[in-house]
Amino acid sequence: MPLFHANPSQGAAWITGASGGLGAALATELAGEGYTVYISARSADTLDAMASDYKGPGRLVALPLDVTDREACASAVERIVSESGNLALAVFNAGTFYPIRGFKLDHGVFDKTMGINFFGVTNCLIPTVNCMNEAGKGQIVVVSSSASYGGLPKSAAYGASKAALVNMASSLKFDLDPLNIRVQVCTPGFVDTPLTEKNDFPMPFLMPVEKAAKAFAEGIRGNGFDITFPKRFTWMLKALNLLPYWLYFPLVARSTGASKKR
Ligand SMILES: NC(=O)c1ccc[n+]([C@@H]2O[C@H](COP(=O)([O-])OP(=O)(O)OC[C@H]3O[C@@H](n4cnc5c(N)ncnc54)[C@H](OP(=O)(O)O)[C@@H]3O)[C@@H](O)[C@H]2O)c1
């Protein structure tokens, strides 16, 4: 039997980190396919405005929460199931980026990054898997990053949290496939969002957020485990990570200017 593929007739979709950036654009894209999309983030007013401004074919429903609040994540799953009948598709997208340098290490940066980017996902994932297992089907997408592929300057906390997500999702795939729960990761390159606005370096192949959301939605409809865009950049980065470390480090240091900056 082919592995489950969500569609709007199978139940609702849930996206975390949906008050802006990639999550908001994906919510509009999925609602455009006809889904009822539960949109979560901390900014309740923004979510309410998105829900009331949206005009069909699907629906946006505001479901404010902080992904670091474990009980709130479990209650969110219960609410989605009780209101919509089934949670067919969950996209764990909430995330943040705090740069960190080796000469100014800080426990707080690691704690906050793992708290939101990694444990924020497990807080949502566990009740979601339980609910999809009961339903006998489901589709889950974990939003990682192409920064998960290997070490990058300033990314010791962010990259580690995103690499942990890929490892977790790929490990779970062995158990979730037999439960008819499709699990995927999304590893974007640079997308033009409030998160990347803070970057003070040139971002190769920076992708407009609406275009990124279309590529993301196409990946959700597809069969691949890794949904990635823009491919010209992420595949190049993947290839770079196949190199031996003695070549990888000087190439990355030179192309990012990392070795000069302090
Ligand atoms: N943009 C890129 O180039 C890029 C590249 C690779 C991967 N990604 C990943 O893609 C995802 C979305 O990124 P983005 O660029 O769209 O970022 P963004 O514009 O900063 O949006 C982040 C979203 O996450 C929400 N969020 C943050 N902390 C949260 C928390 N504790 N609880 C609930 N929601 C929270 C924010 O809403 P509130 O502040 O309202 O809570 C917002 O909706 C992230 O996981 C990011 O790591 C982005």
The ligand as an ORCA input file, in Angstrom:
! r2SCAN-3c Opt
* xyz 0 1
  N      14.405     32.167      5.927
  C      15.358     31.309      5.610
  O      16.256     31.614      4.808
  C      15.385     29.945      6.206
  C      16.353     29.049      5.742
  C      16.399     27.761      6.275
  C      15.491     27.377      7.237
  N      14.559     28.259      7.672
  C      13.645     27.799      8.719
  O      12.311     28.034      8.293
  C      11.489     28.291      9.424
  C      10.745     29.591      9.207
  O      11.711     30.598      9.058
  P      11.345     32.077      8.598
  O      12.500     32.539      7.811
  O       9.977     32.147      8.054
  O      11.422     32.791     10.020
  P      10.603     34.056     10.612
  O      10.190     34.933      9.514
  O      11.457     34.591     11.705
  O       9.325     33.342     11.230
  C       9.448     32.488     12.334
  C       8.065     32.085     12.793
  O       8.234     31.271     13.956
  C       7.393     31.789     14.994
  N       7.979     31.467     16.283
  C       9.204     31.810     16.770
  N       9.355     31.366     18.012
  C       8.205     30.711     18.334
  C       7.739     30.051     19.501
  N       8.499     29.954     20.605
  N       6.506     29.502     19.482
  C       5.731     29.591     18.377
  N       6.111     30.215     17.259
  C       7.328     30.775     17.238
  C       7.309     33.292     14.704
  O       6.127     33.865     15.220
  P       5.969     34.587     16.650
  O       7.152     35.470     16.836
  O       4.670     35.283     16.488
  O       5.882     33.485     17.649
  C       7.203     33.263     13.184
  O       5.880     33.009     12.793
  C      12.430     28.313     10.635
  O      12.412     27.068     11.273
  C      13.799     28.566     10.016
  O      14.844     28.065     10.811
  C      14.476     29.526      7.184
*
